[in-house]
Amino acid sequence: MYKMNNGMLWYDNQTDKPIEVRVQQAVDYFTTKYGHPPFCCFVHPEMLDKPLQLTDTVKVIPNGHILKNHIWLEISGDKA
């Protein structure tokens, strides 16, 4: 189980695009800003019903604490 601890919140209301595209845009911005990809991403369960491996290093996880159309990009790799 992963926990949200330290990261960046990304708002994306482009609901006409697939979740993979929306998250990849957030990951690209995060990587440019911080110099490395996020450890994982959290999205509202209505955006994704089960975990998704976006890249070799980035996992996308549904979490009810995240607002719709928001993506939480986690900086560290802490697990609960």
C-alpha positions as a printed Julia matrix, in Angstrom:
80×3 Matrix{Float64}:
   0.0    0.0     0.0
   1.38   3.35   -1.01
   0.8    6.53    0.97
   0.62  10.15   -0.13
   3.26  12.15    1.65
   5.11  14.69   -0.47
   4.32  15.61   -4.04
   2.69  17.89   -6.58
  -1.03  18.27   -7.29
  -1.95  18.6   -10.97
  -5.38  19.71  -12.22
  -6.55  18.37  -15.58
 -10.13  18.72  -16.83
  -9.49  17.36  -20.34
 -12.03  14.58  -19.84
 -12.16  13.9   -23.58
  -8.62  12.47  -23.46
  -7.67   9.0   -22.17
  -6.35   8.84  -18.6
  -2.96   7.62  -19.87
  -2.51  10.8   -21.93
  -3.62  13.06  -19.08
  -1.29  11.43  -16.56
   1.62  11.38  -19.03
   1.3   15.16  -19.5
   1.46  15.61  -15.72
   4.44  13.25  -15.46
   6.28  15.1   -18.26
   5.77  18.43  -16.49
   6.84  16.96  -13.14
   9.97  15.42  -14.69
  10.94  18.71  -16.34
  10.37  20.66  -13.12
  12.07  18.29  -10.66
  14.57  16.47  -12.89
  13.18  12.99  -12.25
   9.85  11.2   -12.71
   7.42  10.84   -9.81
   7.47   7.65   -7.79
   3.77   7.08   -8.42
   0.57   8.97   -9.18
  -2.79   8.94   -7.44
  -6.09   9.73   -9.19
  -9.77   9.68   -8.2
 -11.31   6.18   -8.57
 -13.77   7.44  -11.2
 -10.8    8.3   -13.42
  -9.27   4.81  -13.07
 -10.85   1.71  -11.54
  -7.65  -0.32  -11.0
  -3.9    0.44  -10.79
  -2.11   1.11  -14.06
   1.6    0.86  -14.83
   2.14   3.99  -16.96
   5.88   3.49  -17.53
   8.56   1.2   -16.12
   8.89   3.57  -13.17
   5.47   5.25  -12.73
   2.43   3.47  -11.31
  -1.02   5.15  -11.34
  -3.19   4.25   -8.34
  -6.86   5.11   -7.68
  -7.39   6.82   -4.33
 -10.64   8.22   -2.91
  -8.81  11.12   -1.23
  -8.02  12.7    -4.61
 -10.55  15.09   -6.14
 -11.92  14.36   -9.61
  -9.73  15.69  -12.44
  -6.73  15.98  -10.13
  -3.53  13.95  -10.22
  -1.26  13.66   -7.18
   2.34  13.01   -8.28
   4.32  11.52   -5.42
   7.92  12.61   -4.95
   9.17   9.93   -2.54
   8.77   6.17   -2.51
   7.33   5.7     0.98
   4.97   2.83    1.6
   2.47   2.63    4.45
